[in-house]
Amino acid sequence: MLSFLDASSVAVVIGASGGIGAALVSALREHTAVGTIFATGHANQPPALARVEAYTLDILDEASLAALAARVGEAGSLRLVFIASGLLHTPSGLAPEKSWRSLELASLQQIFAINTFGPALVGKHFLPLLSRQGAAIFAALSARVGSIEDNRLGGWHAYRASKAALNMLIKNFSIELSRRAPEALCVGLHPGTVDTPLSLPFQRAVRPEKLFSPAESALHLLEVLDELRPADSGAVFAWDGQRITA
Ligand SMILES: NC(=O)c1ccc[n+]([C@@H]2O[C@H](COP(=O)([O-])OP(=O)(O)OC[C@H]3O[C@@H](n4cnc5c(N)ncnc54)[C@H](OP(=O)(O)O)[C@@H]3O)[C@@H](O)[C@H]2O)c1
């Protein structure tokens, strides 16, 4: 899987303390030949495993991102950046809005900061490091609910809008990236509904066969990345390889 990753390759997983991010690090270690994985958490540091360098980092702290980028730049050929961080609700009461009546400026700012602005800053510091020779991928976990075309239910205003804006950044980054690294890709991914703390309050409506374990989802996502070609750059793909409409 991901045959362009070899022992001299470096991968970065942001949000590696989360459900999907941790499973991705495991899947990368087990199913690819990647040499070093830089794995970051925020409140929680990911476990330090063989071939894994673990850190804590706030995706909104540009100085920390720059410091990590400097270490990554010295470690080898950067071939994969995977943003697996994100926010939907908090223990202190931030929750997806059912109506415009629930909109709060502070919640909008927090959701956009983690889901949109943070990935933008990761792009600023890590896209220039992506290998210019051969295949390389910059991927961010988006969500199907970020599709404007596919929105039939409404609600979840801040989260949906933050992921739609993330999808635009992915498209923009893909255009800029193609000029410096023609074989590299920048894509968004929808992991399916995955059994993690993020989805926990909303799992009751999900049929058991539609709820993936983080390990299942991580494998699906790596399989999707494996099939992508440079012409796919800028788009968002679901766990089953389906392209999600903007
Ligand atoms: N689970 C699903 O069903 C589902 C469906 C569609 C899309 N997604 C997307 O998939 C992504 C991962 O979701 P998940 O289910 O794995 O969620 P999760 O288990 O809650 O993990 C979230 C991750 O984001 C990190 N994070 C939060 N704030 C951060 C910050 N300021 N700086 C850096 N990292 C920060 C967390 O770090 P700490 O825990 O260390 O603080 C954690 O590693 C999200 O973007 C989500 O929108 C998930």
PDBQT file of the ligand as one rigid body, heavy atoms in Angstrom, charges set to zero:
ROOT
HETATM    1  N1  LIG A 301     -15.470  10.366  13.535  1.00  0.00    +0.000 N 
HETATM    2  C1  LIG A 301     -16.268  10.569  12.492  1.00  0.00    +0.000 C 
HETATM    3  O1  LIG A 301     -17.313   9.924  12.346  1.00  0.00    +0.000 OA
HETATM    4  C2  LIG A 301     -15.905  11.613  11.449  1.00  0.00    +0.000 A 
HETATM    5  C3  LIG A 301     -16.765  11.784  10.350  1.00  0.00    +0.000 A 
HETATM    6  C4  LIG A 301     -16.446  12.739   9.381  1.00  0.00    +0.000 A 
HETATM    7  C5  LIG A 301     -15.291  13.481   9.512  1.00  0.00    +0.000 A 
HETATM    8  N2  LIG A 301     -14.477  13.318  10.605  1.00  0.00    +0.000 N 
HETATM    9  C6  LIG A 301     -13.292  14.170  10.709  1.00  0.00    +0.000 C 
HETATM   10  O2  LIG A 301     -12.157  13.374  11.004  1.00  0.00    +0.000 OA
HETATM   11  C7  LIG A 301     -11.227  14.130  11.808  1.00  0.00    +0.000 C 
HETATM   12  C8  LIG A 301     -10.776  13.309  13.006  1.00  0.00    +0.000 C 
HETATM   13  O3  LIG A 301     -11.901  12.981  13.768  1.00  0.00    +0.000 OA
HETATM   14  P1  LIG A 301     -11.888  11.892  14.946  1.00  0.00    +0.000 P 
HETATM   15  O4  LIG A 301     -13.203  11.260  14.881  1.00  0.00    +0.000 OA
HETATM   16  O5  LIG A 301     -10.659  11.072  14.910  1.00  0.00    +0.000 OA
HETATM   17  O6  LIG A 301     -11.869  12.900  16.205  1.00  0.00    +0.000 OA
HETATM   18  P2  LIG A 301     -11.162  12.797  17.628  1.00  0.00    +0.000 P 
HETATM   19  O7  LIG A 301     -10.965  11.397  18.062  1.00  0.00    +0.000 OA
HETATM   20  O8  LIG A 301     -11.947  13.743  18.499  1.00  0.00    +0.000 OA
HETATM   21  O9  LIG A 301      -9.712  13.441  17.326  1.00  0.00    +0.000 OA
HETATM   22  C9  LIG A 301      -9.548  14.812  17.115  1.00  0.00    +0.000 C 
HETATM   23  C10 LIG A 301      -8.069  15.109  17.027  1.00  0.00    +0.000 C 
HETATM   24  O10 LIG A 301      -7.912  16.520  16.822  1.00  0.00    +0.000 OA
HETATM   25  C11 LIG A 301      -6.881  16.981  17.693  1.00  0.00    +0.000 C 
HETATM   26  N3  LIG A 301      -7.011  18.399  17.974  1.00  0.00    +0.000 N 
HETATM   27  C12 LIG A 301      -8.078  19.061  18.484  1.00  0.00    +0.000 A 
HETATM   28  N4  LIG A 301      -7.773  20.357  18.663  1.00  0.00    +0.000 NA
HETATM   29  C13 LIG A 301      -6.494  20.518  18.235  1.00  0.00    +0.000 A 
HETATM   30  C14 LIG A 301      -5.615  21.615  18.162  1.00  0.00    +0.000 A 
HETATM   31  N5  LIG A 301      -5.954  22.848  18.586  1.00  0.00    +0.000 N 
HETATM   32  N6  LIG A 301      -4.362  21.417  17.672  1.00  0.00    +0.000 NA
HETATM   33  C15 LIG A 301      -3.977  20.186  17.230  1.00  0.00    +0.000 A 
HETATM   34  N7  LIG A 301      -4.770  19.107  17.286  1.00  0.00    +0.000 NA
HETATM   35  C16 LIG A 301      -6.007  19.277  17.786  1.00  0.00    +0.000 A 
HETATM   36  C17 LIG A 301      -7.078  16.144  18.951  1.00  0.00    +0.000 C 
HETATM   37  O11 LIG A 301      -5.931  16.205  19.793  1.00  0.00    +0.000 OA
HETATM   38  P3  LIG A 301      -6.026  15.897  21.412  1.00  0.00    +0.000 P 
HETATM   39  O12 LIG A 301      -7.043  14.802  21.586  1.00  0.00    +0.000 OA
HETATM   40  O13 LIG A 301      -4.630  15.479  21.758  1.00  0.00    +0.000 OA
HETATM   41  O14 LIG A 301      -6.439  17.178  22.043  1.00  0.00    +0.000 OA
HETATM   42  C18 LIG A 301      -7.280  14.779  18.308  1.00  0.00    +0.000 C 
HETATM   43  O15 LIG A 301      -6.021  14.235  17.966  1.00  0.00    +0.000 OA
HETATM   44  C19 LIG A 301     -11.923  15.454  12.121  1.00  0.00    +0.000 C 
HETATM   45  O16 LIG A 301     -11.479  16.458  11.231  1.00  0.00    +0.000 OA
HETATM   46  C20 LIG A 301     -13.392  15.168  11.853  1.00  0.00    +0.000 C 
HETATM   47  O17 LIG A 301     -14.110  16.325  11.479  1.00  0.00    +0.000 OA
HETATM   48  C21 LIG A 301     -14.755  12.396  11.567  1.00  0.00    +0.000 A 
ENDROOT
TORSDOF 0
